[in-house]
């Protein structure tokens, strides 16, 4: 082999080595670039995931309230999302700061309250059923509360709550007119019965009369508007245990669920449901749940009367707001009226004692 060929061969080997070296550098550079891109993408994804968690899963009830406010044309009590303990309290114009249901620390004293109620009602003539719900803690007391009783005019409560749900949804205009017809005639309480058939009342006015005056003709006009089957379905949907059929029977548990639902609805939309609560607070009857309570304590309630029945169900806006639902049967009506008032005061005093300790 000539010396030239040997020199040339060495020259080409050096070139090949240089090419291999440069190729290796390119591969390393590309690999590093790819690694950095992947790492950046992962970081961005984690950041997005973290943000989604803050605005979705971890925001709890506040996120729900925000979407509710946007969806409802009538406006909501809560207008901005809150977190932590603040999300459990709703500021209302009419009742101040109110807790969401079941958000306060439990008292652990419901056995004591159950004994108090049971000891008292067991000594009364007739049959009594009671449901108590501490709306702050979510604790309950239930005594003979799923036994059937004559609902009487307490049935006007679910009828009106359903009405206001439909008003809120925009399905019913409260200013629309209802015509008093002969088929609406029902003797008993109320003022519509004294007006001629064909008299017009707004939906709002009819509702007010059915609550404040317990107007029987007025509530029949509302039933005609709503359809009684829709009322029955609503009671069932909130957990009713006694189907409200043609016998017009219900139970303390079912009426308490309606009152609790009204409280929840009110916290989400004071503008709509505050009107209904105001009717219930200014009813003509103040001889039962609210009879012996301090005057400053607001009570939104609906009574029911029959020949051997005295019922009452309502929301007591105490330190811990609570629902009290009392029904009875085969009682002396005067004695039963006084008994409900006395029982209500005993429950209020007991509840205030532990509520102030945990406030």
LINSULMO-V317304 format. One record per backbone hydrogen bond with DSSP energy under -1.0 kcal/mol. CO is the residue of the C=O (numbers start at 0). NH is the residue of the N-H. Records with the same first field share a line. If there is no record, write none. Layout:
CO->NH / NH
This chain:
1->5
2->6
3->7
4->8
5->9
6->10
7->11
8->12
9->13
10->14
11->15
12->16
13->17
14->18
15->19
16->20
17->21
18->22
19->23
20->24
21->25
22->26
23->27
24->28
25->29
26->30
27->31
28->32
29->33
30->34
31->35
32->36
33->37
34->38
35->39
36->40
37->41
38->42
39->43
40->44
41->45
42->46
43->47
44->48
45->49
46->50
47->51
48->52
49->53
50->54
51->55
52->57
55->58
58->61
59->63
60->64
61->65
62->66
63->67
64->68
65->69
66->70
67->71
83->86
84->87
85->88
87->99
89->97
95->91
97->89
99->102
108->112
109->113
110->114
111->115
112->116
113->117
114->118
115->119
116->120
117->121
120->123
126->328
128->326
129->142
130->324
131->140
132->322
133->137
134->101
135->103
138->133
140->131
142->129
144->252
148->249
150->153
151->154
152->155
153->156
154->158
155->159
156->160
157->161
158->162
159->163
160->164
161->165
162->166
163->167
164->168
165->170 / 171
166->169
172->175
173->203
175->202
177->200
179->197
180->183
181->184
188->215
190->193
191->194
195->198
198->179
200->177
201->205
202->206
203->207
204->208
205->209
206->210
207->211
208->212 / 214
211->283
214->218
215->219
216->220
217->221
218->222
219->223
220->224
221->225
222->226
226->229 / 230
227->231
228->232
229->233
230->234
231->235
232->236
233->237
234->239
235->238
242->244
244->247
247->150
249->148
250->254
251->255
252->256
253->257
254->258
255->259
256->260
257->261
258->262
259->263
260->264
261->265
262->266
263->267
264->268
268->272
269->273
272->276
273->277
274->278
275->279
276->280
277->281
279->300
287->290
293->296
297->316
299->314
301->312
303->310
305->308
307->330
308->305
310->303
311->325
312->301
313->323
314->299
315->317 / 321
320->134
321->315
322->132
323->313
324->130
325->311
326->128
328->126
331->335
332->336
333->337
334->338
335->339
336->340
337->341
338->342
339->343
340->344
341->345
342->346
343->347
344->348
345->349
346->350
347->351
348->352
349->353
350->354
351->355
353->357
